[in-house]
Amino acid sequence: MSLIHKQEMTEKNLAAKRTNARKSRGAVTPAGKANSAKANLLHGFYSRSRNEAMVALGESPQEYAGLVQSLVDDLQPRAGLQGALVSRMGQALWRMQRAERMQDGLAVKRVQSGLQMEEMAVAPRFLRNNDIYQRLVALGTALCRPDFAPSDAEIQVVVNGFGITPPEDIQELFPLLWSFGKAAGAANDSGGQEPIPSAAEGQESESARQILRVALDKVVTHYGMARERLMEEHDRVRSPGNIAALMAPRDENALLMQRMEDSSLRQLWRLTRMFLMMKGASAETEVDESLT
């Protein structure tokens, strides 16, 4: 059973309520007037068209309403022009925040696009250089083995591994590799018996090995240094300094967003100044009326 007594709605009661409603002139007390002012001020914030537009822009109508409500709570405007000014102040402040979000979004796109382009420029060169470097190191490791005597088929596999058009300094190694393979093969060719190379054959094989090793070491050093430079270049792509440079506005849209934010700031300053002047004038009027 409810503890609250509800008045029975009869035709007589309804008629009385309608009569009293026509006599009403709105809120009379200061608290009532303040509530009425807030109600009038906030009415437009929840319109369907505004909400739909904000949602389409990825914004929150609830956050916007909360922003304006905070202004109303802080400034306590009266109904009428003061309330309209506070409403416009909320709109100007929201547009400032919107322009800032737009600038941040454009900056993110610039950074992402710039990083992608720079990494696409560095990555293929690094991968190609690294592949050559690894193959050279593997060849150098094999060359250090005393029993390394590559056959023609094995040499051809090594040559093919550097691609159809290897760099010129790599191509210069191929004749030396073929010469070493021929000399090493001749030194180890004993008709299926235990290889007993002659002194001349052994000396020729070792001489070809040393020539190839010197040339190979030189090329390995070159590609190793290039590998380090490309790694540093790749690291600089995502360095804070490079990201900051990519973030800098370069197009008309970014500058337009900055001008939009500045315009909203100036409008907010003018509205705030006008509101405070009206607020001060209203306070002086109330003091004069109380004195009289």
GILINMO-V955092 format. One record per run of one state. SS is the DSSP state (H for helix, E for strand, L for the rest). FROM is the first residue (numbers start at 0). LEN is the number of residues. Records with the same first field share a line. If there is no record, write none. Layout:
BEGIN
SS = FROM-LEN ; FROM-LEN
END
This chain:
BEGIN
L = 0-10 ; 23-6 ; 46-1 ; 56-4 ; 75-5 ; 143-8 ; 161-6 ; 188-10 ; 237-2 ; 247-4 ; 291-1
H = 10-13 ; 29-17 ; 47-9 ; 60-15 ; 80-63 ; 151-10 ; 167-21 ; 198-39 ; 239-8 ; 251-40
END
